[in-house]
Amino acid sequence: MSLATKRLLLAFSLLGGALFASPSSAEMTYRPWCAQYYGNDSGGTNCGFVSYEQCMMTARGAGAWCVRNPNVAPERSDRGRRNR
């Protein structure tokens, strides 16, 4: 097997593995809460929380507070309504 063939096979293997390893849209979780951290010269945001309580447990004691995630659309509440 030539070196070029081995490289091509490796490239296709890595691409195939990356496609199967990426999460589908059904596996992605809605994360509506963010912890905002502020320090003397820097700060940060962690938008990985599914509930306000979970966010506060992480933020408490670290000088952070929790806010709604501005990057995620809120869930629709009109599931039971029908248009007439």
Buried (B, 14 or more C-beta within 10 A) or exposed (E): EEEEEEEEEEEEEEEEEEEEEEEEEEEEEEBBBBBBBEEEEEEEBBBBBEEEEBBBEBBEEEEBBBBEBEEEEEEEEEEEEEEE
